[in-house]
């Protein structure tokens, strides 16, 4: 990637790429956590609430990031 972008890569593009990779990593970790919670035998209200809060945080975060990059 650095070979392809070496002439046009500045600090802002690098920060954006790192930020996108970090967001991608957070989504992957959340997906793994959700699969773990769903796979457990206990289907308590607390686990459901955690999943809902996790989804809402991810949706809010993605919306904020999309809004910032759209501007």
N, CA, C and O atoms as a Maestro MAE file, in Angstrom:
{
 s_m_m2io_version
 :::
 2.0.0
}

f_m_ct {
 s_m_title
 :::
 protein
 m_atom[284] {
  # First column is atom index #
  i_m_mmod_type
  r_m_x_coord
  r_m_y_coord
  r_m_z_coord
  i_m_residue_number
  s_m_chain_name
  s_m_pdb_residue_name
  s_m_pdb_atom_name
  i_m_atomic_number
  :::
  1 25 0.825 -1.186 0.000 1 A "UNK " " N  " 7
  2 3 0.000 0.000 0.000 1 A "UNK " " CA " 6
  3 2 0.874 1.256 0.000 1 A "UNK " " C  " 6
  4 15 0.569 2.226 -0.694 1 A "UNK " " O  " 8
  5 25 1.937 1.239 0.761 2 A "UNK " " N  " 7
  6 3 2.816 2.411 0.799 2 A "UNK " " CA " 6
  7 2 3.510 2.638 -0.535 2 A "UNK " " C  " 6
  8 15 3.779 3.782 -0.901 2 A "UNK " " O  " 8
  9 25 3.805 1.569 -1.266 3 A "UNK " " N  " 7
  10 3 4.441 1.723 -2.575 3 A "UNK " " CA " 6
  11 2 3.496 2.410 -3.555 3 A "UNK " " C  " 6
  12 15 3.906 3.272 -4.332 3 A "UNK " " O  " 8
  13 25 2.226 2.015 -3.506 4 A "UNK " " N  " 7
  14 3 1.246 2.610 -4.419 4 A "UNK " " CA " 6
  15 2 0.971 4.061 -4.050 4 A "UNK " " C  " 6
  16 15 0.825 4.907 -4.932 4 A "UNK " " O  " 8
  17 25 0.899 4.350 -2.779 5 A "UNK " " N  " 7
  18 3 0.509 5.688 -2.326 5 A "UNK " " CA " 6
  19 2 1.682 6.566 -1.893 5 A "UNK " " C  " 6
  20 15 1.456 7.610 -1.282 5 A "UNK " " O  " 8
  21 25 2.901 6.190 -2.182 6 A "UNK " " N  " 7
  22 3 4.040 6.934 -1.644 6 A "UNK " " CA " 6
  23 2 4.114 8.381 -2.108 6 A "UNK " " C  " 6
  24 15 4.607 9.234 -1.370 6 A "UNK " " O  " 8
  25 25 3.634 8.679 -3.318 7 A "UNK " " N  " 7
  26 3 3.699 10.053 -3.812 7 A "UNK " " CA " 6
  27 2 2.509 10.901 -3.363 7 A "UNK " " C  " 6
  28 15 2.596 12.129 -3.328 7 A "UNK " " O  " 8
  29 25 1.408 10.249 -3.021 8 A "UNK " " N  " 7
  30 3 0.213 11.016 -2.663 8 A "UNK " " CA " 6
  31 2 -0.200 10.835 -1.206 8 A "UNK " " C  " 6
  32 15 -1.264 11.314 -0.814 8 A "UNK " " O  " 8
  33 25 0.602 10.166 -0.402 9 A "UNK " " N  " 7
  34 3 0.231 9.893 0.991 9 A "UNK " " CA " 6
  35 2 0.694 11.031 1.885 9 A "UNK " " C  " 6
  36 15 1.891 11.301 1.991 9 A "UNK " " O  " 8
  37 25 -0.254 11.694 2.522 10 A "UNK " " N  " 7
  38 3 0.090 12.705 3.501 10 A "UNK " " CA " 6
  39 2 -0.434 12.248 4.857 10 A "UNK " " C  " 6
  40 15 -1.031 11.177 4.973 10 A "UNK " " O  " 8
  41 25 -0.210 13.052 5.862 11 A "UNK " " N  " 7
  42 3 -0.545 12.655 7.226 11 A "UNK " " CA " 6
  43 2 -2.058 12.499 7.408 11 A "UNK " " C  " 6
  44 15 -2.493 11.640 8.175 11 A "UNK " " O  " 8
  45 25 -2.854 13.297 6.730 12 A "UNK " " N  " 7
  46 3 -4.307 13.209 6.873 12 A "UNK " " CA " 6
  47 2 -4.856 11.924 6.272 12 A "UNK " " C  " 6
  48 15 -5.755 11.300 6.838 12 A "UNK " " O  " 8
  49 25 -4.312 11.531 5.121 13 A "UNK " " N  " 7
  50 3 -4.733 10.267 4.515 13 A "UNK " " CA " 6
  51 2 -4.298 9.085 5.371 13 A "UNK " " C  " 6
  52 15 -5.045 8.118 5.521 13 A "UNK " " O  " 8
  53 25 -3.105 9.157 5.929 14 A "UNK " " N  " 7
  54 3 -2.614 8.092 6.792 14 A "UNK " " CA " 6
  55 2 -3.469 7.958 8.051 14 A "UNK " " C  " 6
  56 15 -3.799 6.846 8.463 14 A "UNK " " O  " 8
  57 25 -3.822 9.076 8.656 15 A "UNK " " N  " 7
  58 3 -4.682 9.057 9.839 15 A "UNK " " CA " 6
  59 2 -6.050 8.487 9.485 15 A "UNK " " C  " 6
  60 15 -6.617 7.719 10.263 15 A "UNK " " O  " 8
  61 25 -6.585 8.847 8.329 16 A "UNK " " N  " 7
  62 3 -7.878 8.330 7.898 16 A "UNK " " CA " 6
  63 2 -7.827 6.822 7.693 16 A "UNK " " C  " 6
  64 15 -8.743 6.107 8.100 16 A "UNK " " O  " 8
  65 25 -6.768 6.337 7.067 17 A "UNK " " N  " 7
  66 3 -6.631 4.898 6.836 17 A "UNK " " CA " 6
  67 2 -6.521 4.158 8.167 17 A "UNK " " C  " 6
  68 15 -7.164 3.124 8.354 17 A "UNK " " O  " 8
  69 25 -5.719 4.674 9.087 18 A "UNK " " N  " 7
  70 3 -5.574 4.038 10.405 18 A "UNK " " CA " 6
  71 2 -6.902 4.072 11.156 18 A "UNK " " C  " 6
  72 15 -7.264 3.096 11.814 18 A "UNK " " O  " 8
  73 25 -7.621 5.168 11.068 19 A "UNK " " N  " 7
  74 3 -8.912 5.289 11.735 19 A "UNK " " CA " 6
  75 2 -9.922 4.283 11.177 19 A "UNK " " C  " 6
  76 15 -10.654 3.645 11.934 19 A "UNK " " O  " 8
  77 25 -9.956 4.147 9.860 20 A "UNK " " N  " 7
  78 3 -10.870 3.184 9.232 20 A "UNK " " CA " 6
  79 2 -10.517 1.762 9.655 20 A "UNK " " C  " 6
  80 15 -11.411 0.961 9.928 20 A "UNK " " O  " 8
  81 25 -9.237 1.440 9.711 21 A "UNK " " N  " 7
  82 3 -8.831 0.105 10.156 21 A "UNK " " CA " 6
  83 2 -9.193 -0.137 11.620 21 A "UNK " " C  " 6
  84 15 -9.577 -1.250 11.980 21 A "UNK " " O  " 8
  85 25 -9.079 0.876 12.462 22 A "UNK " " N  " 7
  86 3 -9.464 0.729 13.872 22 A "UNK " " CA " 6
  87 2 -10.968 0.524 14.013 22 A "UNK " " C  " 6
  88 15 -11.406 -0.287 14.829 22 A "UNK " " O  " 8
  89 25 -11.753 1.239 13.239 23 A "UNK " " N  " 7
  90 3 -13.209 1.062 13.274 23 A "UNK " " CA " 6
  91 2 -13.572 -0.333 12.780 23 A "UNK " " C  " 6
  92 15 -14.459 -0.980 13.336 23 A "UNK " " O  " 8
  93 25 -12.899 -0.789 11.750 24 A "UNK " " N  " 7
  94 3 -13.121 -2.135 11.239 24 A "UNK " " CA " 6
  95 2 -12.803 -3.179 12.311 24 A "UNK " " C  " 6
  96 15 -13.529 -4.162 12.464 24 A "UNK " " O  " 8
  97 25 -11.703 -2.956 13.057 25 A "UNK " " N  " 7
  98 3 -11.327 -3.854 14.138 25 A "UNK " " CA " 6
  99 2 -12.377 -3.856 15.242 25 A "UNK " " C  " 6
  100 15 -12.694 -4.915 15.783 25 A "UNK " " O  " 8
  101 25 -12.920 -2.695 15.587 26 A "UNK " " N  " 7
  102 3 -13.954 -2.623 16.618 26 A "UNK " " CA " 6
  103 2 -15.213 -3.372 16.191 26 A "UNK " " C  " 6
  104 15 -15.839 -4.047 17.009 26 A "UNK " " O  " 8
  105 25 -15.584 -3.260 14.926 27 A "UNK " " N  " 7
  106 3 -16.740 -4.010 14.431 27 A "UNK " " CA " 6
  107 2 -16.493 -5.515 14.493 27 A "UNK " " C  " 6
  108 15 -17.390 -6.283 14.840 27 A "UNK " " O  " 8
  109 25 -15.291 -5.925 14.161 28 A "UNK " " N  " 7
  110 3 -14.950 -7.339 14.206 28 A "UNK " " CA " 6
  111 2 -15.010 -7.860 15.640 28 A "UNK " " C  " 6
  112 15 -15.550 -8.937 15.891 28 A "UNK " " O  " 8
  113 25 -14.453 -7.094 16.579 29 A "UNK " " N  " 7
  114 3 -14.488 -7.501 17.983 29 A "UNK " " CA " 6
  115 2 -15.915 -7.540 18.519 29 A "UNK " " C  " 6
  116 15 -16.263 -8.443 19.281 29 A "UNK " " O  " 8
  117 25 -16.736 -6.582 18.136 30 A "UNK " " N  " 7
  118 3 -18.136 -6.581 18.563 30 A "UNK " " CA " 6
  119 2 -18.877 -7.778 17.993 30 A "UNK " " C  " 6
  120 15 -19.711 -8.378 18.672 30 A "UNK " " O  " 8
  121 25 -18.578 -8.123 16.758 31 A "UNK " " N  " 7
  122 3 -19.204 -9.293 16.139 31 A "UNK " " CA " 6
  123 2 -18.830 -10.565 16.880 31 A "UNK " " C  " 6
  124 15 -19.683 -11.419 17.119 31 A "UNK " " O  " 8
  125 25 -17.565 -10.697 17.243 32 A "UNK " " N  " 7
  126 3 -17.124 -11.865 18.007 32 A "UNK " " CA " 6
  127 2 -17.798 -11.908 19.378 32 A "UNK " " C  " 6
  128 15 -18.194 -12.978 19.841 32 A "UNK " " O  " 8
  129 25 -17.926 -10.769 20.017 33 A "UNK " " N  " 7
  130 3 -18.567 -10.708 21.336 33 A "UNK " " CA " 6
  131 2 -20.042 -11.097 21.239 33 A "UNK " " C  " 6
  132 15 -20.554 -11.823 22.091 33 A "UNK " " O  " 8
  133 25 -20.714 -10.619 20.209 34 A "UNK " " N  " 7
  134 3 -22.129 -10.923 20.035 34 A "UNK " " CA " 6
  135 2 -22.330 -12.411 19.765 34 A "UNK " " C  " 6
  136 15 -23.256 -13.024 20.297 34 A "UNK " " O  " 8
  137 25 -21.461 -12.990 18.936 35 A "UNK " " N  " 7
  138 3 -21.575 -14.427 18.677 35 A "UNK " " CA " 6
  139 2 -21.334 -15.222 19.953 35 A "UNK " " C  " 6
  140 15 -21.958 -16.262 20.161 35 A "UNK " " O  " 8
  141 25 -20.439 -14.744 20.807 36 A "UNK " " N  " 7
  142 3 -20.186 -15.418 22.075 36 A "UNK " " CA " 6
  143 2 -21.380 -15.329 23.013 36 A "UNK " " C  " 6
  144 15 -21.729 -16.303 23.680 36 A "UNK " " O  " 8
  145 25 -22.005 -14.154 23.061 37 A "UNK " " N  " 7
  146 3 -23.165 -13.996 23.943 37 A "UNK " " CA " 6
  147 2 -24.362 -14.790 23.446 37 A "UNK " " C  " 6
  148 15 -25.114 -15.352 24.243 37 A "UNK " " O  " 8
  149 25 -24.539 -14.837 22.131 38 A "UNK " " N  " 7
  150 3 -25.663 -15.588 21.577 38 A "UNK " " CA " 6
  151 2 -25.441 -17.086 21.777 38 A "UNK " " C  " 6
  152 15 -26.398 -17.830 21.994 38 A "UNK " " O  " 8
  153 25 -24.190 -17.531 21.707 39 A "UNK " " N  " 7
  154 3 -23.887 -18.947 21.840 39 A "UNK " " CA " 6
  155 2 -24.015 -19.475 23.260 39 A "UNK " " C  " 6
  156 15 -24.077 -20.688 23.458 39 A "UNK " " O  " 8
  157 25 -24.057 -18.598 24.250 40 A "UNK " " N  " 7
  158 3 -24.193 -19.051 25.626 40 A "UNK " " CA " 6
  159 2 -25.592 -19.593 25.863 40 A "UNK " " C  " 6
  160 15 -26.549 -19.212 25.189 40 A "UNK " " O  " 8
  161 25 -25.689 -20.485 26.831 41 A "UNK " " N  " 7
  162 3 -26.984 -21.088 27.143 41 A "UNK " " CA " 6
  163 2 -27.912 -20.114 27.861 41 A "UNK " " C  " 6
  164 15 -29.132 -20.192 27.716 41 A "UNK " " O  " 8
  165 25 -27.342 -19.212 28.622 42 A "UNK " " N  " 7
  166 3 -28.198 -18.284 29.366 42 A "UNK " " CA " 6
  167 2 -28.706 -17.189 28.441 42 A "UNK " " C  " 6
  168 15 -27.921 -16.500 27.790 42 A "UNK " " O  " 8
  169 25 -29.981 -17.040 28.389 43 A "UNK " " N  " 7
  170 3 -30.595 -16.004 27.568 43 A "UNK " " CA " 6
  171 2 -31.303 -15.019 28.502 43 A "UNK " " C  " 6
  172 15 -32.518 -14.826 28.439 43 A "UNK " " O  " 8
  173 25 -30.518 -14.425 29.341 44 A "UNK " " N  " 7
  174 3 -31.095 -13.531 30.349 44 A "UNK " " CA " 6
  175 2 -31.388 -12.158 29.756 44 A "UNK " " C  " 6
  176 15 -30.912 -11.810 28.675 44 A "UNK " " O  " 8
  177 25 -32.172 -11.403 30.482 45 A "UNK " " N  " 7
  178 3 -32.512 -10.037 30.079 45 A "UNK " " CA " 6
  179 2 -31.271 -9.151 30.068 45 A "UNK " " C  " 6
  180 15 -31.159 -8.244 29.242 45 A "UNK " " O  " 8
  181 25 -30.349 -9.409 30.974 46 A "UNK " " N  " 7
  182 3 -29.127 -8.602 31.056 46 A "UNK " " CA " 6
  183 2 -28.264 -8.784 29.799 46 A "UNK " " C  " 6
  184 15 -27.718 -7.812 29.278 46 A "UNK " " O  " 8
  185 25 -28.141 -10.015 29.317 47 A "UNK " " N  " 7
  186 3 -27.376 -10.247 28.085 47 A "UNK " " CA " 6
  187 2 -28.037 -9.572 26.895 47 A "UNK " " C  " 6
  188 15 -27.361 -9.006 26.037 47 A "UNK " " O  " 8
  189 25 -29.355 -9.634 26.848 48 A "UNK " " N  " 7
  190 3 -30.077 -8.964 25.762 48 A "UNK " " CA " 6
  191 2 -29.860 -7.457 25.827 48 A "UNK " " C  " 6
  192 15 -29.651 -6.816 24.797 48 A "UNK " " O  " 8
  193 25 -29.909 -6.893 27.018 49 A "UNK " " N  " 7
  194 3 -29.688 -5.450 27.184 49 A "UNK " " CA " 6
  195 2 -28.274 -5.063 26.760 49 A "UNK " " C  " 6
  196 15 -28.072 -4.014 26.147 49 A "UNK " " O  " 8
  197 25 -27.305 -5.900 27.083 50 A "UNK " " N  " 7
  198 3 -25.924 -5.624 26.666 50 A "UNK " " CA " 6
  199 2 -25.796 -5.615 25.148 50 A "UNK " " C  " 6
  200 15 -25.126 -4.752 24.581 50 A "UNK " " O  " 8
  201 25 -26.440 -6.579 24.493 51 A "UNK " " N  " 7
  202 3 -26.395 -6.620 23.036 51 A "UNK " " CA " 6
  203 2 -27.035 -5.386 22.420 51 A "UNK " " C  " 6
  204 15 -26.506 -4.816 21.466 51 A "UNK " " O  " 8
  205 25 -28.173 -4.975 22.966 52 A "UNK " " N  " 7
  206 3 -28.864 -3.801 22.441 52 A "UNK " " CA " 6
  207 2 -28.004 -2.550 22.629 52 A "UNK " " C  " 6
  208 15 -27.892 -1.729 21.719 52 A "UNK " " O  " 8
  209 25 -27.403 -2.408 23.800 53 A "UNK " " N  " 7
  210 3 -26.542 -1.246 24.060 53 A "UNK " " CA " 6
  211 2 -25.329 -1.267 23.133 53 A "UNK " " C  " 6
  212 15 -24.932 -0.231 22.600 53 A "UNK " " O  " 8
  213 25 -24.739 -2.452 22.942 54 A "UNK " " N  " 7
  214 3 -23.593 -2.556 22.049 54 A "UNK " " CA " 6
  215 2 -23.964 -2.173 20.626 54 A "UNK " " C  " 6
  216 15 -23.229 -1.432 19.972 54 A "UNK " " O  " 8
  217 25 -25.100 -2.671 20.137 55 A "UNK " " N  " 7
  218 3 -25.554 -2.308 18.791 55 A "UNK " " CA " 6
  219 2 -25.836 -0.811 18.687 55 A "UNK " " C  " 6
  220 15 -25.473 -0.186 17.691 55 A "UNK " " O  " 8
  221 25 -26.462 -0.242 19.676 56 A "UNK " " N  " 7
  222 3 -26.777 1.194 19.635 56 A "UNK " " CA " 6
  223 2 -25.503 2.039 19.647 56 A "UNK " " C  " 6
  224 15 -25.425 3.056 18.957 56 A "UNK " " O  " 8
  225 25 -24.506 1.621 20.428 57 A "UNK " " N  " 7
  226 3 -23.235 2.347 20.439 57 A "UNK " " CA " 6
  227 2 -22.542 2.270 19.074 57 A "UNK " " C  " 6
  228 15 -22.001 3.264 18.590 57 A "UNK " " O  " 8
  229 25 -22.563 1.101 18.470 58 A "UNK " " N  " 7
  230 3 -21.930 0.960 17.154 58 A "UNK " " CA " 6
  231 2 -22.675 1.780 16.110 58 A "UNK " " C  " 6
  232 15 -22.046 2.444 15.285 58 A "UNK " " O  " 8
  233 25 -23.996 1.747 16.132 59 A "UNK " " N  " 7
  234 3 -24.784 2.520 15.169 59 A "UNK " " CA " 6
  235 2 -24.555 4.012 15.361 59 A "UNK " " C  " 6
  236 15 -24.405 4.745 14.383 59 A "UNK " " O  " 8
  237 25 -24.526 4.470 16.604 60 A "UNK " " N  " 7
  238 3 -24.278 5.882 16.892 60 A "UNK " " CA " 6
  239 2 -22.878 6.292 16.448 60 A "UNK " " C  " 6
  240 15 -22.694 7.343 15.835 60 A "UNK " " O  " 8
  241 25 -21.904 5.460 16.761 61 A "UNK " " N  " 7
  242 3 -20.528 5.750 16.370 61 A "UNK " " CA " 6
  243 2 -20.385 5.800 14.856 61 A "UNK " " C  " 6
  244 15 -19.751 6.710 14.321 61 A "UNK " " O  " 8
  245 25 -20.971 4.824 14.159 62 A "UNK " " N  " 7
  246 3 -20.911 4.813 12.694 62 A "UNK " " CA " 6
  247 2 -21.617 6.024 12.098 62 A "UNK " " C  " 6
  248 15 -21.141 6.607 11.125 62 A "UNK " " O  " 8
  249 25 -22.743 6.398 12.676 63 A "UNK " " N  " 7
  250 3 -23.452 7.588 12.195 63 A "UNK " " CA " 6
  251 2 -22.633 8.843 12.372 63 A "UNK " " C  " 6
  252 15 -22.586 9.690 11.479 63 A "UNK " " O  " 8
  253 25 -21.983 8.973 13.525 64 A "UNK " " N  " 7
  254 3 -21.147 10.161 13.778 64 A "UNK " " CA " 6
  255 2 -19.958 10.209 12.829 64 A "UNK " " C  " 6
  256 15 -19.623 11.268 12.298 64 A "UNK " " O  " 8
  257 25 -19.324 9.067 12.617 65 A "UNK " " N  " 7
  258 3 -18.174 9.022 11.706 65 A "UNK " " CA " 6
  259 2 -18.617 9.334 10.278 65 A "UNK " " C  " 6
  260 15 -17.946 10.085 9.570 65 A "UNK " " O  " 8
  261 25 -19.733 8.767 9.858 66 A "UNK " " N  " 7
  262 3 -20.246 9.043 8.503 66 A "UNK " " CA " 6
  263 2 -20.587 10.511 8.339 66 A "UNK " " C  " 6
  264 15 -20.331 11.095 7.286 66 A "UNK " " O  " 8
  265 25 -21.162 11.112 9.368 67 A "UNK " " N  " 7
  266 3 -21.511 12.529 9.309 67 A "UNK " " CA " 6
  267 2 -20.259 13.388 9.185 67 A "UNK " " C  " 6
  268 15 -20.222 14.327 8.390 67 A "UNK " " O  " 8
  269 25 -19.234 13.065 9.972 68 A "UNK " " N  " 7
  270 3 -17.990 13.846 9.932 68 A "UNK " " CA " 6
  271 2 -17.330 13.719 8.564 68 A "UNK " " C  " 6
  272 15 -16.876 14.716 8.003 68 A "UNK " " O  " 8
  273 25 -17.272 12.491 8.015 69 A "UNK " " N  " 7
  274 3 -16.621 12.321 6.712 69 A "UNK " " CA " 6
  275 2 -17.468 12.871 5.582 69 A "UNK " " C  " 6
  276 15 -16.929 13.206 4.527 69 A "UNK " " O  " 8
  277 25 -18.784 12.976 5.767 70 A "UNK " " N  " 7
  278 3 -19.633 13.552 4.731 70 A "UNK " " CA " 6
  279 2 -19.436 15.066 4.639 70 A "UNK " " C  " 6
  280 15 -19.580 15.654 3.567 70 A "UNK " " O  " 8
  281 25 -19.112 15.680 5.755 71 A "UNK " " N  " 7
  282 3 -18.880 17.125 5.729 71 A "UNK " " CA " 6
  283 2 -17.538 17.400 5.082 71 A "UNK " " C  " 6
  284 15 -17.139 18.558 4.956 71 A "UNK " " O  " 8
  :::
 }
 m_bond[283] {
  # First column is bond index #
  i_m_from
  i_m_to
  i_m_order
  :::
  1 1 2 1
  2 2 3 1
  3 3 4 2
  4 3 5 1
  5 5 6 1
  6 6 7 1
  7 7 8 2
  8 7 9 1
  9 9 10 1
  10 10 11 1
  11 11 12 2
  12 11 13 1
  13 13 14 1
  14 14 15 1
  15 15 16 2
  16 15 17 1
  17 17 18 1
  18 18 19 1
  19 19 20 2
  20 19 21 1
  21 21 22 1
  22 22 23 1
  23 23 24 2
  24 23 25 1
  25 25 26 1
  26 26 27 1
  27 27 28 2
  28 27 29 1
  29 29 30 1
  30 30 31 1
  31 31 32 2
  32 31 33 1
  33 33 34 1
  34 34 35 1
  35 35 36 2
  36 35 37 1
  37 37 38 1
  38 38 39 1
  39 39 40 2
  40 39 41 1
  41 41 42 1
  42 42 43 1
  43 43 44 2
  44 43 45 1
  45 45 46 1
  46 46 47 1
  47 47 48 2
  48 47 49 1
  49 49 50 1
  50 50 51 1
  51 51 52 2
  52 51 53 1
  53 53 54 1
  54 54 55 1
  55 55 56 2
  56 55 57 1
  57 57 58 1
  58 58 59 1
  59 59 60 2
  60 59 61 1
  61 61 62 1
  62 62 63 1
  63 63 64 2
  64 63 65 1
  65 65 66 1
  66 66 67 1
  67 67 68 2
  68 67 69 1
  69 69 70 1
  70 70 71 1
  71 71 72 2
  72 71 73 1
  73 73 74 1
  74 74 75 1
  75 75 76 2
  76 75 77 1
  77 77 78 1
  78 78 79 1
  79 79 80 2
  80 79 81 1
  81 81 82 1
  82 82 83 1
  83 83 84 2
  84 83 85 1
  85 85 86 1
  86 86 87 1
  87 87 88 2
  88 87 89 1
  89 89 90 1
  90 90 91 1
  91 91 92 2
  92 91 93 1
  93 93 94 1
  94 94 95 1
  95 95 96 2
  96 95 97 1
  97 97 98 1
  98 98 99 1
  99 99 100 2
  100 99 101 1
  101 101 102 1
  102 102 103 1
  103 103 104 2
  104 103 105 1
  105 105 106 1
  106 106 107 1
  107 107 108 2
  108 107 109 1
  109 109 110 1
  110 110 111 1
  111 111 112 2
  112 111 113 1
  113 113 114 1
  114 114 115 1
  115 115 116 2
  116 115 117 1
  117 117 118 1
  118 118 119 1
  119 119 120 2
  120 119 121 1
  121 121 122 1
  122 122 123 1
  123 123 124 2
  124 123 125 1
  125 125 126 1
  126 126 127 1
  127 127 128 2
  128 127 129 1
  129 129 130 1
  130 130 131 1
  131 131 132 2
  132 131 133 1
  133 133 134 1
  134 134 135 1
  135 135 136 2
  136 135 137 1
  137 137 138 1
  138 138 139 1
  139 139 140 2
  140 139 141 1
  141 141 142 1
  142 142 143 1
  143 143 144 2
  144 143 145 1
  145 145 146 1
  146 146 147 1
  147 147 148 2
  148 147 149 1
  149 149 150 1
  150 150 151 1
  151 151 152 2
  152 151 153 1
  153 153 154 1
  154 154 155 1
  155 155 156 2
  156 155 157 1
  157 157 158 1
  158 158 159 1
  159 159 160 2
  160 159 161 1
  161 161 162 1
  162 162 163 1
  163 163 164 2
  164 163 165 1
  165 165 166 1
  166 166 167 1
  167 167 168 2
  168 167 169 1
  169 169 170 1
  170 170 171 1
  171 171 172 2
  172 171 173 1
  173 173 174 1
  174 174 175 1
  175 175 176 2
  176 175 177 1
  177 177 178 1
  178 178 179 1
  179 179 180 2
  180 179 181 1
  181 181 182 1
  182 182 183 1
  183 183 184 2
  184 183 185 1
  185 185 186 1
  186 186 187 1
  187 187 188 2
  188 187 189 1
  189 189 190 1
  190 190 191 1
  191 191 192 2
  192 191 193 1
  193 193 194 1
  194 194 195 1
  195 195 196 2
  196 195 197 1
  197 197 198 1
  198 198 199 1
  199 199 200 2
  200 199 201 1
  201 201 202 1
  202 202 203 1
  203 203 204 2
  204 203 205 1
  205 205 206 1
  206 206 207 1
  207 207 208 2
  208 207 209 1
  209 209 210 1
  210 210 211 1
  211 211 212 2
  212 211 213 1
  213 213 214 1
  214 214 215 1
  215 215 216 2
  216 215 217 1
  217 217 218 1
  218 218 219 1
  219 219 220 2
  220 219 221 1
  221 221 222 1
  222 222 223 1
  223 223 224 2
  224 223 225 1
  225 225 226 1
  226 226 227 1
  227 227 228 2
  228 227 229 1
  229 229 230 1
  230 230 231 1
  231 231 232 2
  232 231 233 1
  233 233 234 1
  234 234 235 1
  235 235 236 2
  236 235 237 1
  237 237 238 1
  238 238 239 1
  239 239 240 2
  240 239 241 1
  241 241 242 1
  242 242 243 1
  243 243 244 2
  244 243 245 1
  245 245 246 1
  246 246 247 1
  247 247 248 2
  248 247 249 1
  249 249 250 1
  250 250 251 1
  251 251 252 2
  252 251 253 1
  253 253 254 1
  254 254 255 1
  255 255 256 2
  256 255 257 1
  257 257 258 1
  258 258 259 1
  259 259 260 2
  260 259 261 1
  261 261 262 1
  262 262 263 1
  263 263 264 2
  264 263 265 1
  265 265 266 1
  266 266 267 1
  267 267 268 2
  268 267 269 1
  269 269 270 1
  270 270 271 1
  271 271 272 2
  272 271 273 1
  273 273 274 1
  274 274 275 1
  275 275 276 2
  276 275 277 1
  277 277 278 1
  278 278 279 1
  279 279 280 2
  280 279 281 1
  281 281 282 1
  282 282 283 1
  283 283 284 2
  :::
 }
}
